[in-house]
Amino acid sequence: MRKYICLLTMMAGWGLPVIAQQKNADRPLYEARDLTAENMFSSNIEGPNFDKAGNFYVVNFKQDGTIGKINTRTGAGEIFVTLPDSSVANGIHFNSKGAMFLPDFIWHNVLTIDMKTKKVSVYVHSDQFNQPNDLCINRKDQIYVSDPKWANNTGQIWRIDANRTPVLLETNMGTTNGIELSPDEKTLYVNESVQRKIWKYKVDKAGNISRKTLFASFPDYGFDGMKCDKVGNLYVARWGKGVIAVLSPAGKLIREVPLKGKQCSNLVFGDKDGQTVYVTLQDRKCVETFRVAVPGKHF
């Protein structure tokens, strides 16, 4: 009985009602349901992510150029920040210090936000950037950037070091979109949306990439955001098909999780156990969630 009471106390301290947490844990696996109402976001809804305190953010809440803060219990939302200069973010990411980073595809920037003051500033600008699309950040706070040029279906990959220096890692690619590091950060995955290919690279201790290898390819639909779970399975948003494809570290398709919407743009693992996947849907302009057996890589 004492253990049970202690557990209830801990769960209450996490900021979620005990009953709500228990209900969430008891949900069937791989069954999508709505978190938010439809049409709460613009058609550019993207980039779901959590800060260290467990607050949930999604880009383009109500209209382009905003960052929304969403209640994961009720699905209600509010504007956290409106970006200056007509910037539009395509994703949300946090470094080890808790700062928020945003790829700004309008002005060839990677932006950063001070979470205490909400001040938005340009972290890196380069005229050589095409349309920064998605990011992933390693434990050294190096940022990897997918950088497509949608007009001609090409792309490139950048690394931004902690001193804010952009390093061009790869060019002459297809339409680079989703980008993700494996849990041990020794493998970088990058997909090409239009070409429907996922590539993997070996990552060395300095953050350089090599040994480009085709990891997986599909004959139809498109790709968008990607995230890894704790054992290295890669979850891929199949834009247009309305599923999250789950691939093993060997590139084998394990399952496809069907969603209500078709235009799934990105995903993130969340909740205290890391076993709820939050997915942004551009056609429905909302967020769906489903439960999984294996937590995300950061849990």
C-alpha positions in Angstrom: 0.0 0.0 0.0 2.8 2.4 0.9 4.4 1.8 -2.6 1.1 2.5 -4.2 0.7 5.8 -2.3 4.3 6.8 -3.2 3.6 6.1 -6.8 0.5 8.2 -6.8 2.5 11.1 -5.2 5.2 10.9 -7.8 2.7 10.9 -10.6 0.9 13.9 -9.2 4.2 15.6 -9.0 4.8 15.1 -12.7 1.9 17.5 -13.4 -0.5 15.0 -14.8 -3.6 13.8 -12.9 -3.1 10.2 -11.8 -6.3 9.0 -13.4 -5.4 10.6 -16.7 -1.9 9.0 -16.7 -3.3 5.6 -15.9 -5.9 5.9 -18.7 -3.1 6.9 -21.1 -0.9 4.0 -20.1 -3.9 1.6 -20.6 -4.5 2.7 -24.2 -4.2 0.1 -27.0 -0.9 0.3 -28.8 -0.6 1.8 -32.3 -4.1 3.1 -32.3 -4.3 6.8 -33.3 -6.7 9.3 -31.7 -7.0 13.1 -31.8 -5.3 15.3 -29.3 -6.5 18.6 -30.7 -9.5 19.7 -32.7 -9.2 19.9 -36.4 -8.2 23.2 -38.0 -6.4 24.6 -34.9 -3.2 25.1 -37.0 -2.3 26.3 -40.5 -1.7 23.9 -43.3 2.1 24.2 -42.4 1.6 22.5 -39.0 4.9 20.8 -38.2 7.7 20.3 -35.7 6.1 18.9 -32.5 8.5 18.8 -29.6 8.8 18.9 -25.7 11.0 21.0 -23.5 12.7 19.5 -20.5 9.7 20.5 -18.3 7.4 18.5 -20.4 5.7 21.5 -22.2 4.5 20.7 -25.7 5.1 23.0 -28.7 4.0 22.9 -32.3 4.8 25.4 -35.1 2.1 27.4 -36.9 -0.6 27.5 -34.4 -3.7 29.2 -35.9 -1.5 30.9 -38.5 1.9 30.7 -40.1 4.8 32.3 -38.2 3.7 31.3 -34.7 4.8 28.8 -32.1 1.9 27.2 -30.2 2.0 25.8 -26.7 -0.4 22.9 -26.4 -2.0 21.3 -23.3 -1.4 17.5 -23.7 -4.4 16.7 -21.4 -7.0 18.9 -23.0 -5.7 19.6 -26.5 -6.2 23.4 -25.9 -3.5 25.7 -27.1 -2.1 29.3 -27.0 0.5 31.3 -28.8 3.9 31.0 -27.2 5.8 33.2 -29.6 5.0 35.0 -32.9 8.1 35.1 -35.0 9.4 38.5 -36.3 10.1 39.5 -39.9 7.4 37.2 -41.4 9.6 34.2 -40.6 8.0 30.8 -40.7 9.4 27.8 -38.8 9.3 24.3 -40.0 10.3 22.5 -36.8 11.2 22.8 -33.1 14.3 21.4 -31.4 16.0 21.9 -28.1 19.7 21.8 -27.2 21.3 20.5 -24.0 20.8 23.9 -22.4 17.1 24.0 -23.1 17.2 26.7 -25.9 14.7 26.3 -28.7 15.9 26.2 -32.3 13.8 26.6 -35.4 14.6 26.2 -39.1 13.3 29.3 -40.9 12.8 28.4 -44.5 11.7 31.9 -45.5 14.9 33.8 -44.7 17.6 31.1 -44.8 18.0 31.1 -41.1 18.2 28.9 -38.1 16.5 30.8 -35.3 16.8 30.4 -31.5 14.5 31.4 -28.7 15.4 32.2 -25.1 12.7 30.3 -23.2 12.7 32.7 -20.3 12.5 36.0 -22.2 10.9 34.6 -25.4 13.4 36.7 -27.4 13.9 35.4 -30.9 17.2 35.8 -32.6 19.1 34.5 -35.6 21.4 31.7 -34.6 22.9 31.2 -38.0 22.2 32.8 -41.4 23.7 31.8 -44.7 23.0 32.8 -48.2 24.0 29.3 -49.2 21.0 27.8 -47.3 18.2 26.8 -49.6 15.1 26.3 -47.3 16.2 24.9 -44.0 13.6 22.2 -43.3 14.4 20.1 -40.3 17.1 19.7 -37.6 18.5 17.2 -35.2 20.9 18.1 -32.4 23.5 15.8 -30.8 24.8 15.8 -27.3 27.6 18.2 -28.2 25.0 20.7 -29.4 26.0 20.3 -33.0 23.0 20.9 -35.2 22.4 18.8 -38.4 20.2 20.6 -41.0 18.3 19.2 -43.9 18.1 21.9 -46.6 16.0 21.2 -49.6 15.4 23.3 -52.7 11.8 22.3 -53.5 11.6 24.1 -56.8 14.0 21.7 -58.5 13.8 18.7 -56.0 17.4 18.9 -54.8 18.9 19.3 -51.4 21.9 19.3 -49.1 23.0 18.6 -45.5 24.6 21.1 -43.1 26.2 20.8 -39.7 26.2 23.9 -37.4 28.9 23.7 -34.8 28.6 25.1 -31.3 30.5 28.2 -32.4 27.7 28.9 -34.9 29.8 28.0 -38.0 27.8 26.2 -40.7 29.6 23.3 -42.4 28.3 21.9 -45.7 28.4 18.1 -45.4 26.6 16.9 -48.5 25.2 18.4 -51.7 23.7 17.1 -55.0 21.0 15.2 -53.1 17.3 14.8 -53.7 14.7 16.7 -51.8 16.2 16.4 -48.3 13.6 16.5 -45.5 13.5 14.4 -42.4 16.8 14.1 -40.5 17.6 12.1 -37.4 20.5 10.6 -35.4 20.5 7.1 -34.0 20.5 6.7 -30.2 24.3 6.2 -30.1 24.7 9.2 -32.5 26.9 7.1 -34.8 24.4 7.1 -37.6 22.7 10.0 -39.3 19.5 9.3 -41.3 18.3 11.7 -44.0 15.3 11.2 -46.3 14.5 12.6 -49.7 10.8 13.3 -49.9 10.2 13.3 -53.7 12.7 10.5 -54.4 11.3 8.4 -51.6 14.7 7.3 -50.3 16.2 7.2 -46.9 20.0 7.4 -46.6 22.2 6.6 -43.7 25.7 7.9 -42.9 28.4 7.0 -40.5 29.1 9.9 -38.0 32.6 10.2 -36.5 33.6 11.9 -33.2 34.0 15.3 -34.8 30.5 15.1 -36.3 31.6 14.5 -39.9 29.6 12.1 -42.1 30.8 9.3 -44.5 29.8 6.0 -46.0 26.5 7.1 -47.6 24.3 4.0 -47.9 20.8 3.5 -49.0 18.8 2.5 -45.9 15.3 2.1 -47.3 13.2 3.2 -50.3 9.5 3.1 -51.1 7.6 3.0 -54.4 4.9 5.5 -53.5 3.8 8.6 -51.5 6.4 10.8 -49.7 8.5 11.2 -46.6 8.6 13.9 -44.0 9.9 14.0 -40.4 11.6 11.0 -38.6 12.4 10.0 -35.1 14.2 7.1 -33.4 13.1 5.0 -30.5 15.3 3.8 -27.7 16.4 0.6 -29.5 17.1 2.4 -32.8 13.9 1.8 -34.7 13.2 4.7 -37.1 9.7 6.1 -37.2 9.0 7.8 -40.6 6.1 10.1 -41.5 4.8 8.8 -44.8 3.2 12.0 -46.2 0.2 11.3 -48.4 -0.3 7.7 -47.2 -1.3 8.7 -43.6 0.9 6.2 -41.8 4.0 6.2 -39.6 6.3 3.6 -41.0 8.5 1.9 -38.4 11.8 0.6 -39.7 14.4 -1.6 -37.8 18.0 -0.5 -37.6 18.6 -2.9 -40.5 16.1 -1.0 -42.7 13.3 -3.7 -42.5 9.7 -2.5 -42.3 8.3 -3.6 -38.9 4.9 -2.0 -39.1 2.9 0.9 -40.4 0.7 2.8 -37.9 -2.4 4.1 -39.6 -3.5 7.7 -38.8 -6.8 9.5 -39.4 -5.2 12.1 -41.6 -3.1 11.5 -44.7 -0.6 14.4 -44.7 1.5 13.5 -41.6 4.4 16.0 -41.4 6.4 15.1 -38.3 6.3 13.3 -35.0 7.9 13.2 -31.5 7.9 10.8 -28.5 6.4 12.3 -25.4 4.9 11.8 -21.9 6.8 10.7 -18.9 7.3 7.1 -20.1 8.2 8.3 -23.7 5.7 5.9 -25.1 3.2 8.3 -26.7 3.9 9.5 -30.2 2.6 12.9 -31.2 2.0 13.4 -34.9 1.2 16.6 -36.8 -1.3 16.3 -39.7 -1.3 19.0 -42.4 -4.6 18.0 -44.1 -6.5 17.9 -40.8 -4.5 20.8 -39.3 -4.3 19.0 -35.9 -2.3 16.6 -33.7 -3.0 12.9 -33.4 -1.3 10.6 -30.9 -0.7 6.8 -30.5 0.9 4.6 -27.9 4.0 2.5 -28.6 5.8 -0.4 -26.8 9.3 1.1 -26.9 10.1 4.7 -25.6 11.7 7.4 -27.7 15.5 7.6 -27.7 15.7 10.4 -25.1 13.8 8.4 -22.4 
